[in-house]
Amino acid sequence: MKAPGAWTKPSAPITSRNVYAAAHVVPQMNAENTPGSPAVLDWQATLSYRHELWSWGLGVADAMDTAQRGMGLDWAATQELISRSAAEAASVVHSAPAALRGKSVRDLISCGVGTDQLVLENLPTGEAGLHAVQAAYLEQLEVVEAAGAKTIIMCSRALAAVARNAEDYLRIYTALLKQSSQPVILHWLGTMFDPALAGYWGSADVSVATATFLELINSNPEKIDGVKVSLLDAEHEIQLRAALPAGVRLYTGDDFNYPELIRGDGQSHSDALLGIFAAIYPAASTALQAFDAGDTERGYQILASTQELGKHIFSAPTFYYKTGIAFLAWLNGHQSGFQLVGGLHSGRSLTHLATTFALADEAGLLRDPEDAARRMSALLTTGGI
């Protein structure tokens, strides 16, 4: 096995790119946490992981799909997660470590606003359904803003179920932007991450959906901090990036092509809001420090050295990428057991996890290789291998 990479924590804030690592949640190991059960979290481990990411100069995107929104994390647990994480972020800002000096709470923590408190089977159709979706979004918006975090407006399964056309999407999102007190991040999540979002923005044709998305942005640029696009299509992202109005950032959500998108083309670059950064954060931070220092090629090469790991963790069915994120957290000693809420840790095979282990070692992302090997061996023995 290889030694850990020569990663370095920043001695000053990262400035050349705005970056959020989308963090997972750690379950309490002796709780039920079976499919359909209320999520019971290990708060100490969950919040410690966020402090680990902050210590490397990265922001945290919380209560997102990586934290299993709508995939095991219920709304009650989500509210507590938002409140606790934002409070921890405020404590970090107050202590003003060198790597985060001058940063605000919103720089350190952004949280998802969705509609997952709704039960899809009970959702009315037509105008009543749209009203219910808007009310659910506004309820969650109030929670995030009260916590002091930056708002990420997530895609809604409920809106995808009741929207009749692009105009319905524009109406709901415009109302949300009007109500937001601070600029938000708009999140477009592709069907590879969540099949229930098919036809989002009113069309299954990506080019038509993109036109609606841009109409919303161009009508409300002052209310939008940026857009996060998770379609795993680098060319589409580059074209969208060029079409955005001045001042609106493109936060890449492409966990396959992030090295070249973050590097940019000499004219522009993508910022990042990535689940993979929660797994490769020491390398990501070191790469971003290289970008800050003007060494674009070194920054790119560091990110590229993690790309095969990213492609594997996010391979189809991409829905289960959270399993790989939690698996690496366990290998690196950030949680006592390899579990996810909702039983989602069973979403990948032992063969897949063994490859994850090997690729993480190759990328220098196992901080204690001997301990990681002991954990991996125990898992294989338990699995009958």
Disulfide bonds with the S-S distance in Angstrom:
none
